[in-house]
Amino acid sequence: MDPTFGDVMARHCTLTCKRCDDIEIKEEYGADCFDITPDCRSHLELCNHSKYRQLMKESCAKSCKLCQPACKDRHKK
């Protein structure tokens, strides 16, 4: 990726540039982002623990802020 425009392209053409995994979560989460487990707030320290991250993503996505906004290109062209 071009070093001059790489960051801009990744931010505005996320899907085209195949940078969906790099999205920084800043958007509000929709109805598809929720916690399955009722006690997620008491286990927040596990959200970024490598051993438990996948479990927390599946069970406590909203509390852990692990919901991904839909990967899309934000620029129209």
N, CA, C and O atoms as a Tripos MOL2 file, in Angstrom:
@<TRIPOS>MOLECULE
protein
  308   307    77     0     0
PROTEIN
NO_CHARGES

@<TRIPOS>ATOM
      1 N           0.8410   -1.1740    0.0000 N.3       1 MET1
      2 CA          0.0000    0.0000    0.0000 C.3       1 MET1
      3 C           0.8860    1.2370    0.0000 C.2       1 MET1
      4 O           1.9230    1.2700    0.6630 O.2       1 MET1
      5 N           0.4840    2.2190   -0.7230 N.am      2 ASP2
      6 CA          1.2260    3.4720   -0.8370 C.3       2 ASP2
      7 C           1.3530    4.1320    0.5370 C.2       2 ASP2
      8 O           0.3410    4.3700    1.1950 O.2       2 ASP2
      9 N           2.5820    4.4340    0.9830 N.am      3 PRO3
     10 CA          2.7650    5.0220    2.3120 C.3       3 PRO3
     11 C           2.1380    6.4010    2.4610 C.2       3 PRO3
     12 O           1.7970    6.8060    3.5720 O.2       3 PRO3
     13 N           1.9830    7.1250    1.3620 N.am      4 THR4
     14 CA          1.3960    8.4620    1.4280 C.3       4 THR4
     15 C          -0.1080    8.4080    1.6670 C.2       4 THR4
     16 O          -0.6420    9.1810    2.4630 O.2       4 THR4
     17 N          -0.7800    7.5100    0.9880 N.am      5 PHE5
     18 CA         -2.2380    7.4430    1.0630 C.3       5 PHE5
     19 C          -2.7490    6.1840    1.7580 C.2       5 PHE5
     20 O          -3.9600    5.9810    1.8420 O.2       5 PHE5
     21 N          -1.8700    5.3510    2.2480 N.am      6 GLY6
     22 CA         -2.2600    4.0780    2.8480 C.3       6 GLY6
     23 C          -3.2790    4.1960    3.9620 C.2       6 GLY6
     24 O          -4.2800    3.4790    3.9610 O.2       6 GLY6
     25 N          -3.0440    5.0890    4.9120 N.am      7 ASP7
     26 CA         -3.9700    5.2470    6.0330 C.3       7 ASP7
     27 C          -5.3250    5.7710    5.5760 C.2       7 ASP7
     28 O          -6.3670    5.3190    6.0500 O.2       7 ASP7
     29 N          -5.3040    6.7220    4.6550 N.am      8 VAL8
     30 CA         -6.5540    7.2840    4.1400 C.3       8 VAL8
     31 C          -7.3470    6.2080    3.4110 C.2       8 VAL8
     32 O          -8.5530    6.0720    3.6170 O.2       8 VAL8
     33 N          -6.6760    5.4500    2.5650 N.am      9 MET9
     34 CA         -7.3460    4.3870    1.8140 C.3       9 MET9
     35 C          -7.9100    3.3260    2.7560 C.2       9 MET9
     36 O          -9.0430    2.8760    2.5810 O.2       9 MET9
     37 N          -7.1310    2.9310    3.7430 N.am     10 ALA10
     38 CA         -7.5860    1.9090    4.6830 C.3      10 ALA10
     39 C          -8.8080    2.3820    5.4640 C.2      10 ALA10
     40 O          -9.6910    1.5820    5.7760 O.2      10 ALA10
     41 N          -8.8660    3.6640    5.7780 N.am     11 ARG11
     42 CA         -9.9850    4.2160    6.5500 C.3      11 ARG11
     43 C         -11.2430    4.3780    5.6960 C.2      11 ARG11
     44 O         -12.3480    4.1120    6.1680 O.2      11 ARG11
     45 N         -11.0860    4.8090    4.4490 N.am     12 HIS12
     46 CA        -12.2430    5.1030    3.6090 C.3      12 HIS12
     47 C         -12.6190    3.9780    2.6550 C.2      12 HIS12
     48 O         -13.7460    3.9410    2.1620 O.2      12 HIS12
     49 N         -11.7010    3.0670    2.3900 N.am     13 CYS13
     50 CA        -11.9590    1.9480    1.4750 C.3      13 CYS13
     51 C         -11.6030    0.6400    2.1780 C.2      13 CYS13
     52 O         -10.8710   -0.1940    1.6460 O.2      13 CYS13
     53 N         -12.1320    0.4890    3.3670 N.am     14 THR14
     54 CA        -11.7920   -0.6380    4.2290 C.3      14 THR14
     55 C         -12.0310   -1.9820    3.5600 C.2      14 THR14
     56 O         -11.1730   -2.8620    3.6190 O.2      14 THR14
     57 N         -13.1730   -2.1490    2.9330 N.am     15 LEU15
     58 CA        -13.5070   -3.4150    2.2950 C.3      15 LEU15
     59 C         -12.6000   -3.6810    1.0990 C.2      15 LEU15
     60 O         -12.0270   -4.7650    0.9870 O.2      15 LEU15
     61 N         -12.4640   -2.7160    0.2140 N.am     16 THR16
     62 CA        -11.6380   -2.8620   -0.9810 C.3      16 THR16
     63 C         -10.1830   -3.1470   -0.6250 C.2      16 THR16
     64 O          -9.5250   -3.9520   -1.2850 O.2      16 THR16
     65 N          -9.6860   -2.4940    0.4080 N.am     17 CYS17
     66 CA         -8.2840   -2.6620    0.8220 C.3      17 CYS17
     67 C          -8.0720   -3.8840    1.7190 C.2      17 CYS17
     68 O          -6.9640   -4.1390    2.1890 O.2      17 CYS17
     69 N          -9.1490   -4.6270    1.9450 N.am     18 LYS18
     70 CA         -9.0800   -5.8270    2.7960 C.3      18 LYS18
     71 C          -8.5070   -5.5010    4.1780 C.2      18 LYS18
     72 O          -7.6200   -6.1970    4.6720 O.2      18 LYS18
     73 N          -9.0190   -4.4440    4.7880 N.am     19 ARG19
     74 CA         -8.5510   -4.0030    6.1030 C.3      19 ARG19
     75 C          -9.6580   -4.0980    7.1540 C.2      19 ARG19
     76 O          -9.6260   -3.3820    8.1550 O.2      19 ARG19
     77 N         -10.6330   -4.9750    6.9320 N.am     20 CYS20
     78 CA        -11.7680   -5.0870    7.8520 C.3      20 CYS20
     79 C         -11.3310   -5.4340    9.2720 C.2      20 CYS20
     80 O         -11.9490   -4.9770   10.2330 O.2      20 CYS20
     81 N         -10.2970   -6.2180    9.4170 N.am     21 ASP21
     82 CA         -9.8250   -6.5850   10.7530 C.3      21 ASP21
     83 C          -9.1580   -5.4180   11.4670 C.2      21 ASP21
     84 O          -8.9390   -5.4780   12.6770 O.2      21 ASP21
     85 N          -8.8340   -4.3620   10.7360 N.am     22 ASP22
     86 CA         -8.1550   -3.2080   11.3270 C.3      22 ASP22
     87 C          -9.1110   -2.0960   11.7470 C.2      22 ASP22
     88 O          -8.6740   -1.0490   12.2250 O.2      22 ASP22
     89 N         -10.4040   -2.3160   11.5740 N.am     23 ILE23
     90 CA        -11.3770   -1.2690   11.8940 C.3      23 ILE23
     91 C         -11.2910   -0.9370   13.3770 C.2      23 ILE23
     92 O         -11.3590   -1.8210   14.2310 O.2      23 ILE23
     93 N         -11.1440    0.3270   13.6630 N.am     24 GLU24
     94 CA        -11.1930    0.7850   15.0450 C.3      24 GLU24
     95 C         -12.6570    1.0260   15.3690 C.2      24 GLU24
     96 O         -13.3500    1.7580   14.6620 O.2      24 GLU24
     97 N         -13.1110    0.4160   16.4220 N.am     25 ILE25
     98 CA        -14.5290    0.4710   16.7420 C.3      25 ILE25
     99 C         -14.8740    1.8220   17.3610 C.2      25 ILE25
    100 O         -14.5070    2.0990   18.5030 O.2      25 ILE25
    101 N         -15.5800    2.6610   16.6050 N.am     26 LYS26
    102 CA        -15.9680    3.9880   17.0680 C.3      26 LYS26
    103 C         -17.4740    4.1910   16.9350 C.2      26 LYS26
    104 O         -18.0380    5.1090   17.5300 O.2      26 LYS26
    105 N         -18.1130    3.3400   16.1610 N.am     27 GLU27
    106 CA        -19.5260    3.5220   15.8690 C.3      27 GLU27
    107 C         -20.3850    2.9010   16.9630 C.2      27 GLU27
    108 O         -19.9490    1.9890   17.6650 O.2      27 GLU27
    109 N         -21.5940    3.3970   17.1010 N.am     28 GLU28
    110 CA        -22.5470    2.7810   18.0130 C.3      28 GLU28
    111 C         -22.8880    1.4060   17.4590 C.2      28 GLU28
    112 O         -22.9070    1.1960   16.2460 O.2      28 GLU28
    113 N         -23.1520    0.4940   18.3470 N.am     29 TYR29
    114 CA        -23.4650   -0.8640   17.9330 C.3      29 TYR29
    115 C         -24.9560   -1.0020   17.6920 C.2      29 TYR29
    116 O         -25.7730   -0.3930   18.3830 O.2      29 TYR29
    117 N         -25.2930   -1.8010   16.7160 N.am     30 GLY30
    118 CA        -26.6900   -2.0260   16.3850 C.3      30 GLY30
    119 C         -27.2910   -3.1380   17.2300 C.2      30 GLY30
    120 O         -26.6820   -3.6040   18.1930 O.2      30 GLY30
    121 N         -28.4750   -3.5490   16.8600 N.am     31 ALA31
    122 CA        -29.2080   -4.5780   17.5910 C.3      31 ALA31
    123 C         -28.5090   -5.9280   17.5480 C.2      31 ALA31
    124 O         -28.7800   -6.7910   18.3830 O.2      31 ALA31
    125 N         -27.6120   -6.1210   16.5860 N.am     32 ASP32
    126 CA        -26.9140   -7.3990   16.4800 C.3      32 ASP32
    127 C         -25.7180   -7.4860   17.4240 C.2      32 ASP32
    128 O         -25.0020   -8.4870   17.4220 O.2      32 ASP32
    129 N         -25.4960   -6.4630   18.2210 N.am     33 CYS33
    130 CA        -24.4100   -6.4710   19.1990 C.3      33 CYS33
    131 C         -25.0250   -6.5630   20.5880 C.2      33 CYS33
    132 O         -25.6800   -5.6270   21.0470 O.2      33 CYS33
    133 N         -24.8140   -7.6900   21.2520 N.am     34 PHE34
    134 CA        -25.4180   -7.8820   22.5640 C.3      34 PHE34
    135 C         -24.5910   -8.8640   23.3860 C.2      34 PHE34
    136 O         -23.7320   -9.5710   22.8590 O.2      34 PHE34
    137 N         -24.8620   -8.8930   24.6690 N.am     35 ASP35
    138 CA        -24.2440   -9.8520   25.5800 C.3      35 ASP35
    139 C         -25.1850  -11.0330   25.7420 C.2      35 ASP35
    140 O         -26.3950  -10.8560   25.8830 O.2      35 ASP35
    141 N         -24.6360  -12.2260   25.7220 N.am     36 ILE36
    142 CA        -25.4350  -13.4280   25.9460 C.3      36 ILE36
    143 C         -25.4830  -13.7420   27.4380 C.2      36 ILE36
    144 O         -26.5030  -14.1930   27.9590 O.2      36 ILE36
    145 N         -24.3770  -13.5000   28.1040 N.am     37 THR37
    146 CA        -24.2370  -13.8010   29.5240 C.3      37 THR37
    147 C         -24.6090  -12.5730   30.3540 C.2      37 THR37
    148 O         -24.1550  -11.4710   30.0460 O.2      37 THR37
    149 N         -25.4290  -12.7370   31.4020 N.am     38 PRO38
    150 CA        -25.8730  -11.5830   32.1830 C.3      38 PRO38
    151 C         -24.8060  -10.9340   33.0700 C.2      38 PRO38
    152 O         -24.9710   -9.7840   33.4760 O.2      38 PRO38
    153 N         -23.7260  -11.6380   33.3750 N.am     39 ASP39
    154 CA        -22.7180  -11.0900   34.2970 C.3      39 ASP39
    155 C         -21.4450  -10.6080   33.5980 C.2      39 ASP39
    156 O         -20.3670  -10.6200   34.1910 O.2      39 ASP39
    157 N         -21.5690  -10.1910   32.3570 N.am     40 CYS40
    158 CA        -20.4030   -9.7460   31.5800 C.3      40 CYS40
    159 C         -19.6480   -8.5980   32.2430 C.2      40 CYS40
    160 O         -18.4170   -8.5790   32.2360 O.2      40 CYS40
    161 N         -20.3710   -7.6510   32.8080 N.am     41 ARG41
    162 CA        -19.7280   -6.4680   33.3970 C.3      41 ARG41
    163 C         -18.7790   -6.8430   34.5310 C.2      41 ARG41
    164 O         -17.8390   -6.1000   34.8140 O.2      41 ARG41
    165 N         -19.0040   -7.9640   35.1760 N.am     42 SER42
    166 CA        -18.1250   -8.3640   36.2810 C.3      42 SER42
    167 C         -16.8850   -9.1200   35.8010 C.2      42 SER42
    168 O         -16.0410   -9.5030   36.6110 O.2      42 SER42
    169 N         -16.7700   -9.3350   34.4960 N.am     43 HIS43
    170 CA        -15.6190  -10.0660   33.9460 C.3      43 HIS43
    171 C         -14.8940   -9.2750   32.8560 C.2      43 HIS43
    172 O         -14.2550   -9.8700   31.9880 O.2      43 HIS43
    173 N         -14.9820   -7.9730   32.8880 N.am     44 LEU44
    174 CA        -14.3910   -7.1410   31.8370 C.3      44 LEU44
    175 C         -12.8840   -7.3150   31.6990 C.2      44 LEU44
    176 O         -12.3330   -7.0930   30.6210 O.2      44 LEU44
    177 N         -12.2160   -7.7070   32.7690 N.am     45 GLU45
    178 CA        -10.7610   -7.8910   32.6950 C.3      45 GLU45
    179 C         -10.3740   -9.0270   31.7470 C.2      45 GLU45
    180 O          -9.2170   -9.1180   31.3350 O.2      45 GLU45
    181 N         -11.3230   -9.8880   31.4010 N.am     46 LEU46
    182 CA        -11.0430  -11.0120   30.4980 C.3      46 LEU46
    183 C         -11.2250  -10.6520   29.0210 C.2      46 LEU46
    184 O         -10.8660  -11.4370   28.1430 O.2      46 LEU46
    185 N         -11.7730   -9.4840   28.7490 N.am     47 CYS47
    186 CA        -12.0800   -9.1010   27.3630 C.3      47 CYS47
    187 C         -10.8580   -9.1460   26.4490 C.2      47 CYS47
    188 O         -10.9660   -9.5820   25.3030 O.2      47 CYS47
    189 N          -9.7260   -8.7130   26.9240 N.am     48 ASN48
    190 CA         -8.5200   -8.6730   26.0890 C.3      48 ASN48
    191 C          -7.4720   -9.6920   26.5050 C.2      48 ASN48
    192 O          -6.3280   -9.6300   26.0540 O.2      48 ASN48
    193 N          -7.8490  -10.6120   27.3470 N.am     49 HIS49
    194 CA         -6.9420  -11.6900   27.7530 C.3      49 HIS49
    195 C          -6.8960  -12.7050   26.6150 C.2      49 HIS49
    196 O          -7.9420  -13.1920   26.1840 O.2      49 HIS49
    197 N          -5.7180  -13.0260   26.1290 N.am     50 SER50
    198 CA         -5.5900  -13.8890   24.9460 C.3      50 SER50
    199 C          -6.2910  -15.2360   25.1120 C.2      50 SER50
    200 O          -6.8270  -15.7730   24.1420 O.2      50 SER50
    201 N          -6.2950  -15.7750   26.2990 N.am     51 LYS51
    202 CA         -6.9100  -17.0850   26.5360 C.3      51 LYS51
    203 C          -8.4410  -17.0280   26.4670 C.2      51 LYS51
    204 O          -9.0760  -18.0160   26.0990 O.2      51 LYS51
    205 N          -9.0310  -15.8980   26.8120 N.am     52 TYR52
    206 CA        -10.4830  -15.7920   26.9120 C.3      52 TYR52
    207 C         -11.1260  -14.8690   25.8820 C.2      52 TYR52
    208 O         -12.3500  -14.7430   25.8510 O.2      52 TYR52
    209 N         -10.3340  -14.2310   25.0510 N.am     53 ARG53
    210 CA        -10.8750  -13.2320   24.1210 C.3      53 ARG53
    211 C         -11.9870  -13.7870   23.2290 C.2      53 ARG53
    212 O         -13.0240  -13.1430   23.0750 O.2      53 ARG53
    213 N         -11.7940  -14.9560   22.6460 N.am     54 GLN54
    214 CA        -12.8140  -15.5170   21.7550 C.3      54 GLN54
    215 C         -14.0950  -15.8320   22.5240 C.2      54 GLN54
    216 O         -15.1910  -15.5550   22.0380 O.2      54 GLN54
    217 N         -13.9700  -16.3990   23.6980 N.am     55 LEU55
    218 CA        -15.1370  -16.6880   24.5310 C.3      55 LEU55
    219 C         -15.8740  -15.3980   24.8880 C.2      55 LEU55
    220 O         -17.1020  -15.3370   24.8230 O.2      55 LEU55
    221 N         -15.1200  -14.3780   25.2640 N.am     56 MET56
    222 CA        -15.7250  -13.1000   25.6290 C.3      56 MET56
    223 C         -16.3720  -12.4350   24.4130 C.2      56 MET56
    224 O         -17.4100  -11.7850   24.5420 O.2      56 MET56
    225 N         -15.7770  -12.5920   23.2550 N.am     57 LYS57
    226 CA        -16.3570  -12.0260   22.0290 C.3      57 LYS57
    227 C         -17.7000  -12.6840   21.7290 C.2      57 LYS57
    228 O         -18.6360  -12.0210   21.2810 O.2      57 LYS57
    229 N         -17.7910  -13.9780   21.9750 N.am     58 GLU58
    230 CA        -19.0320  -14.7090   21.7210 C.3      58 GLU58
    231 C         -20.0810  -14.4520   22.7980 C.2      58 GLU58
    232 O         -21.2720  -14.3770   22.4940 O.2      58 GLU58
    233 N         -19.6560  -14.3180   24.0480 N.am     59 SER59
    234 CA        -20.5940  -14.2140   25.1650 C.3      59 SER59
    235 C         -20.8780  -12.7900   25.6240 C.2      59 SER59
    236 O         -21.9840  -12.4900   26.0760 O.2      59 SER59
    237 N         -19.8910  -11.9170   25.5110 N.am     60 CYS60
    238 CA        -19.9940  -10.5710   26.0890 C.3      60 CYS60
    239 C         -19.5400   -9.4950   25.1060 C.2      60 CYS60
    240 O         -18.8590   -8.5440   25.4930 O.2      60 CYS60
    241 N         -19.9070   -9.6400   23.8630 N.am     61 ALA61
    242 CA        -19.4160   -8.7430   22.8100 C.3      61 ALA61
    243 C         -19.6980   -7.2720   23.0870 C.2      61 ALA61
    244 O         -18.8250   -6.4310   22.8740 O.2      61 ALA61
    245 N         -20.8870   -6.9490   23.5530 N.am     62 LYS62
    246 CA        -21.2320   -5.5420   23.7700 C.3      62 LYS62
    247 C         -20.4490   -4.9570   24.9370 C.2      62 LYS62
    248 O         -19.8690   -3.8790   24.8070 O.2      62 LYS62
    249 N         -20.4210   -5.6390   26.0610 N.am     63 SER63
    250 CA        -19.6940   -5.1400   27.2350 C.3      63 SER63
    251 C         -18.2080   -4.9970   26.9600 C.2      63 SER63
    252 O         -17.5670   -4.0620   27.4390 O.2      63 SER63
    253 N         -17.6600   -5.9320   26.1810 N.am     64 CYS64
    254 CA        -16.2280   -5.9120   25.8690 C.3      64 CYS64
    255 C         -15.9050   -5.0010   24.6840 C.2      64 CYS64
    256 O         -14.7390   -4.8200   24.3330 O.2      64 CYS64
    257 N         -16.9360   -4.4360   24.0750 N.am     65 LYS65
    258 CA        -16.7610   -3.5820   22.8960 C.3      65 LYS65
    259 C         -16.0180   -4.3270   21.7900 C.2      65 LYS65
    260 O         -15.0990   -3.7980   21.1630 O.2      65 LYS65
    261 N         -16.4420   -5.5680   21.5710 N.am     66 LEU66
    262 CA        -15.8200   -6.4090   20.5550 C.3      66 LEU66
    263 C         -16.7150   -6.6010   19.3330 C.2      66 LEU66
    264 O         -16.4410   -7.4550   18.4890 O.2      66 LEU66
    265 N         -17.7650   -5.8220   19.2390 N.am     67 CYS67
    266 CA        -18.6360   -5.8910   18.0650 C.3      67 CYS67
    267 C         -17.9790   -5.1120   16.9360 C.2      67 CYS67
    268 O         -17.4820   -4.0050   17.1460 O.2      67 CYS67
    269 N         -17.9770   -5.6720   15.7770 N.am     68 GLN68
    270 CA        -17.4010   -5.0040   14.6110 C.3      68 GLN68
    271 C         -18.5110   -4.3320   13.8280 C.2      68 GLN68
    272 O         -19.5280   -4.9620   13.5380 O.2      68 GLN68
    273 N         -18.3380   -3.0800   13.4840 N.am     69 PRO69
    274 CA        -19.2910   -2.4910   12.5460 C.3      69 PRO69
    275 C         -19.1260   -3.2000   11.2070 C.2      69 PRO69
    276 O         -18.0630   -3.7470   10.9150 O.2      69 PRO69
    277 N         -20.1520   -3.1900   10.4170 N.am     70 ALA70
    278 CA        -20.0650   -3.8540    9.1190 C.3      70 ALA70
    279 C         -18.8980   -3.2900    8.3280 C.2      70 ALA70
    280 O         -18.6990   -2.0770    8.2620 O.2      70 ALA70
    281 N         -18.1410   -4.1800    7.7370 N.am     71 CYS71
    282 CA        -17.0060   -3.7420    6.9290 C.3      71 CYS71
    283 C         -17.5440   -3.2160    5.6090 C.2      71 CYS71
    284 O         -18.2170   -3.9300    4.8660 O.2      71 CYS71
    285 N         -17.2370   -1.9650    5.3310 N.am     72 LYS72
    286 CA        -17.7250   -1.3450    4.1020 C.3      72 LYS72
    287 C         -16.7710   -0.2400    3.6840 C.2      72 LYS72
    288 O         -15.9860    0.2700    4.4840 O.2      72 LYS72
    289 N         -16.8600    0.1100    2.4300 N.am     73 ASP73
    290 CA        -16.1170    1.2560    1.9290 C.3      73 ASP73
    291 C         -16.9480    2.4940    2.2320 C.2      73 ASP73
    292 O         -18.1320    2.5430    1.8970 O.2      73 ASP73
    293 N         -16.3480    3.4820    2.8550 N.am     74 ARG74
    294 CA        -17.0720    4.6820    3.2350 C.3      74 ARG74
    295 C         -17.0750    5.7390    2.1280 C.2      74 ARG74
    296 O         -17.9050    6.6480    2.1400 O.2      74 ARG74
    297 N         -16.1690    5.6250    1.1950 N.am     75 HIS75
    298 CA        -16.1070    6.5550    0.0720 C.3      75 HIS75
    299 C         -16.9850    6.0060   -1.0430 C.2      75 HIS75
    300 O         -17.0390    4.7920   -1.2380 O.2      75 HIS75
    301 N         -17.6620    6.8610   -1.7670 N.am     76 LYS76
    302 CA        -18.6200    6.4230   -2.7800 C.3      76 LYS76
    303 C         -17.9840    5.8720   -4.0390 C.2      76 LYS76
    304 O         -18.6240    5.1070   -4.7600 O.2      76 LYS76
    305 N         -16.7350    6.2400   -4.3270 N.am     77 LYS77
    306 CA        -16.0980    5.7610   -5.5600 C.3      77 LYS77
    307 C         -15.0540    4.7450   -5.2780 C.2      77 LYS77
    308 O         -14.4200    4.2380   -6.2030 O.2      77 LYS77
@<TRIPOS>BOND
     1     1     2 1
     2     2     3 1
     3     3     4 2
     4     3     5 am
     5     5     6 1
     6     6     7 1
     7     7     8 2
     8     7     9 am
     9     9    10 1
    10    10    11 1
    11    11    12 2
    12    11    13 am
    13    13    14 1
    14    14    15 1
    15    15    16 2
    16    15    17 am
    17    17    18 1
    18    18    19 1
    19    19    20 2
    20    19    21 am
    21    21    22 1
    22    22    23 1
    23    23    24 2
    24    23    25 am
    25    25    26 1
    26    26    27 1
    27    27    28 2
    28    27    29 am
    29    29    30 1
    30    30    31 1
    31    31    32 2
    32    31    33 am
    33    33    34 1
    34    34    35 1
    35    35    36 2
    36    35    37 am
    37    37    38 1
    38    38    39 1
    39    39    40 2
    40    39    41 am
    41    41    42 1
    42    42    43 1
    43    43    44 2
    44    43    45 am
    45    45    46 1
    46    46    47 1
    47    47    48 2
    48    47    49 am
    49    49    50 1
    50    50    51 1
    51    51    52 2
    52    51    53 am
    53    53    54 1
    54    54    55 1
    55    55    56 2
    56    55    57 am
    57    57    58 1
    58    58    59 1
    59    59    60 2
    60    59    61 am
    61    61    62 1
    62    62    63 1
    63    63    64 2
    64    63    65 am
    65    65    66 1
    66    66    67 1
    67    67    68 2
    68    67    69 am
    69    69    70 1
    70    70    71 1
    71    71    72 2
    72    71    73 am
    73    73    74 1
    74    74    75 1
    75    75    76 2
    76    75    77 am
    77    77    78 1
    78    78    79 1
    79    79    80 2
    80    79    81 am
    81    81    82 1
    82    82    83 1
    83    83    84 2
    84    83    85 am
    85    85    86 1
    86    86    87 1
    87    87    88 2
    88    87    89 am
    89    89    90 1
    90    90    91 1
    91    91    92 2
    92    91    93 am
    93    93    94 1
    94    94    95 1
    95    95    96 2
    96    95    97 am
    97    97    98 1
    98    98    99 1
    99    99   100 2
   100    99   101 am
   101   101   102 1
   102   102   103 1
   103   103   104 2
   104   103   105 am
   105   105   106 1
   106   106   107 1
   107   107   108 2
   108   107   109 am
   109   109   110 1
   110   110   111 1
   111   111   112 2
   112   111   113 am
   113   113   114 1
   114   114   115 1
   115   115   116 2
   116   115   117 am
   117   117   118 1
   118   118   119 1
   119   119   120 2
   120   119   121 am
   121   121   122 1
   122   122   123 1
   123   123   124 2
   124   123   125 am
   125   125   126 1
   126   126   127 1
   127   127   128 2
   128   127   129 am
   129   129   130 1
   130   130   131 1
   131   131   132 2
   132   131   133 am
   133   133   134 1
   134   134   135 1
   135   135   136 2
   136   135   137 am
   137   137   138 1
   138   138   139 1
   139   139   140 2
   140   139   141 am
   141   141   142 1
   142   142   143 1
   143   143   144 2
   144   143   145 am
   145   145   146 1
   146   146   147 1
   147   147   148 2
   148   147   149 am
   149   149   150 1
   150   150   151 1
   151   151   152 2
   152   151   153 am
   153   153   154 1
   154   154   155 1
   155   155   156 2
   156   155   157 am
   157   157   158 1
   158   158   159 1
   159   159   160 2
   160   159   161 am
   161   161   162 1
   162   162   163 1
   163   163   164 2
   164   163   165 am
   165   165   166 1
   166   166   167 1
   167   167   168 2
   168   167   169 am
   169   169   170 1
   170   170   171 1
   171   171   172 2
   172   171   173 am
   173   173   174 1
   174   174   175 1
   175   175   176 2
   176   175   177 am
   177   177   178 1
   178   178   179 1
   179   179   180 2
   180   179   181 am
   181   181   182 1
   182   182   183 1
   183   183   184 2
   184   183   185 am
   185   185   186 1
   186   186   187 1
   187   187   188 2
   188   187   189 am
   189   189   190 1
   190   190   191 1
   191   191   192 2
   192   191   193 am
   193   193   194 1
   194   194   195 1
   195   195   196 2
   196   195   197 am
   197   197   198 1
   198   198   199 1
   199   199   200 2
   200   199   201 am
   201   201   202 1
   202   202   203 1
   203   203   204 2
   204   203   205 am
   205   205   206 1
   206   206   207 1
   207   207   208 2
   208   207   209 am
   209   209   210 1
   210   210   211 1
   211   211   212 2
   212   211   213 am
   213   213   214 1
   214   214   215 1
   215   215   216 2
   216   215   217 am
   217   217   218 1
   218   218   219 1
   219   219   220 2
   220   219   221 am
   221   221   222 1
   222   222   223 1
   223   223   224 2
   224   223   225 am
   225   225   226 1
   226   226   227 1
   227   227   228 2
   228   227   229 am
   229   229   230 1
   230   230   231 1
   231   231   232 2
   232   231   233 am
   233   233   234 1
   234   234   235 1
   235   235   236 2
   236   235   237 am
   237   237   238 1
   238   238   239 1
   239   239   240 2
   240   239   241 am
   241   241   242 1
   242   242   243 1
   243   243   244 2
   244   243   245 am
   245   245   246 1
   246   246   247 1
   247   247   248 2
   248   247   249 am
   249   249   250 1
   250   250   251 1
   251   251   252 2
   252   251   253 am
   253   253   254 1
   254   254   255 1
   255   255   256 2
   256   255   257 am
   257   257   258 1
   258   258   259 1
   259   259   260 2
   260   259   261 am
   261   261   262 1
   262   262   263 1
   263   263   264 2
   264   263   265 am
   265   265   266 1
   266   266   267 1
   267   267   268 2
   268   267   269 am
   269   269   270 1
   270   270   271 1
   271   271   272 2
   272   271   273 am
   273   273   274 1
   274   274   275 1
   275   275   276 2
   276   275   277 am
   277   277   278 1
   278   278   279 1
   279   279   280 2
   280   279   281 am
   281   281   282 1
   282   282   283 1
   283   283   284 2
   284   283   285 am
   285   285   286 1
   286   286   287 1
   287   287   288 2
   288   287   289 am
   289   289   290 1
   290   290   291 1
   291   291   292 2
   292   291   293 am
   293   293   294 1
   294   294   295 1
   295   295   296 2
   296   295   297 am
   297   297   298 1
   298   298   299 1
   299   299   300 2
   300   299   301 am
   301   301   302 1
   302   302   303 1
   303   303   304 2
   304   303   305 am
   305   305   306 1
   306   306   307 1
   307   307   308 2
@<TRIPOS>SUBSTRUCTURE
     1 MET1         2 RESIDUE 1 A MET
     2 ASP2         6 RESIDUE 1 A ASP
     3 PRO3        10 RESIDUE 1 A PRO
     4 THR4        14 RESIDUE 1 A THR
     5 PHE5        18 RESIDUE 1 A PHE
     6 GLY6        22 RESIDUE 1 A GLY
     7 ASP7        26 RESIDUE 1 A ASP
     8 VAL8        30 RESIDUE 1 A VAL
     9 MET9        34 RESIDUE 1 A MET
    10 ALA10       38 RESIDUE 1 A ALA
    11 ARG11       42 RESIDUE 1 A ARG
    12 HIS12       46 RESIDUE 1 A HIS
    13 CYS13       50 RESIDUE 1 A CYS
    14 THR14       54 RESIDUE 1 A THR
    15 LEU15       58 RESIDUE 1 A LEU
    16 THR16       62 RESIDUE 1 A THR
    17 CYS17       66 RESIDUE 1 A CYS
    18 LYS18       70 RESIDUE 1 A LYS
    19 ARG19       74 RESIDUE 1 A ARG
    20 CYS20       78 RESIDUE 1 A CYS
    21 ASP21       82 RESIDUE 1 A ASP
    22 ASP22       86 RESIDUE 1 A ASP
    23 ILE23       90 RESIDUE 1 A ILE
    24 GLU24       94 RESIDUE 1 A GLU
    25 ILE25       98 RESIDUE 1 A ILE
    26 LYS26      102 RESIDUE 1 A LYS
    27 GLU27      106 RESIDUE 1 A GLU
    28 GLU28      110 RESIDUE 1 A GLU
    29 TYR29      114 RESIDUE 1 A TYR
    30 GLY30      118 RESIDUE 1 A GLY
    31 ALA31      122 RESIDUE 1 A ALA
    32 ASP32      126 RESIDUE 1 A ASP
    33 CYS33      130 RESIDUE 1 A CYS
    34 PHE34      134 RESIDUE 1 A PHE
    35 ASP35      138 RESIDUE 1 A ASP
    36 ILE36      142 RESIDUE 1 A ILE
    37 THR37      146 RESIDUE 1 A THR
    38 PRO38      150 RESIDUE 1 A PRO
    39 ASP39      154 RESIDUE 1 A ASP
    40 CYS40      158 RESIDUE 1 A CYS
    41 ARG41      162 RESIDUE 1 A ARG
    42 SER42      166 RESIDUE 1 A SER
    43 HIS43      170 RESIDUE 1 A HIS
    44 LEU44      174 RESIDUE 1 A LEU
    45 GLU45      178 RESIDUE 1 A GLU
    46 LEU46      182 RESIDUE 1 A LEU
    47 CYS47      186 RESIDUE 1 A CYS
    48 ASN48      190 RESIDUE 1 A ASN
    49 HIS49      194 RESIDUE 1 A HIS
    50 SER50      198 RESIDUE 1 A SER
    51 LYS51      202 RESIDUE 1 A LYS
    52 TYR52      206 RESIDUE 1 A TYR
    53 ARG53      210 RESIDUE 1 A ARG
    54 GLN54      214 RESIDUE 1 A GLN
    55 LEU55      218 RESIDUE 1 A LEU
    56 MET56      222 RESIDUE 1 A MET
    57 LYS57      226 RESIDUE 1 A LYS
    58 GLU58      230 RESIDUE 1 A GLU
    59 SER59      234 RESIDUE 1 A SER
    60 CYS60      238 RESIDUE 1 A CYS
    61 ALA61      242 RESIDUE 1 A ALA
    62 LYS62      246 RESIDUE 1 A LYS
    63 SER63      250 RESIDUE 1 A SER
    64 CYS64      254 RESIDUE 1 A CYS
    65 LYS65      258 RESIDUE 1 A LYS
    66 LEU66      262 RESIDUE 1 A LEU
    67 CYS67      266 RESIDUE 1 A CYS
    68 GLN68      270 RESIDUE 1 A GLN
    69 PRO69      274 RESIDUE 1 A PRO
    70 ALA70      278 RESIDUE 1 A ALA
    71 CYS71      282 RESIDUE 1 A CYS
    72 LYS72      286 RESIDUE 1 A LYS
    73 ASP73      290 RESIDUE 1 A ASP
    74 ARG74      294 RESIDUE 1 A ARG
    75 HIS75      298 RESIDUE 1 A HIS
    76 LYS76      302 RESIDUE 1 A LYS
    77 LYS77      306 RESIDUE 1 A LYS
